[in-house]
């Protein structure tokens, strides 16, 4: 079964285009997300089979906006571990390109998350 974790539109300590601001366009926001995906793919390689980064469009009362997610197969343990490793080690800035491969998040965290989602 496919699942995903939201990672934000940009690194956490960086500004991002704000929905409702005069300079916001979906095209600019998606470019920002694509740049973030490039950073994530560089930082967290190799991306295992069953996991990938993508742009997901969300709807808000003020309109739609894109955000980066890590999509994963919840029945593939390596893909699940990768997704939570990424979520727990996100880059703070555009300059944070230090490789961060692998990693095993706490299994209890994974079990709790998947159980909450009925998996």
Order of alpha helices (4+ residues) and beta strands (2+ residues): beta-alpha-beta-beta-alpha-alpha
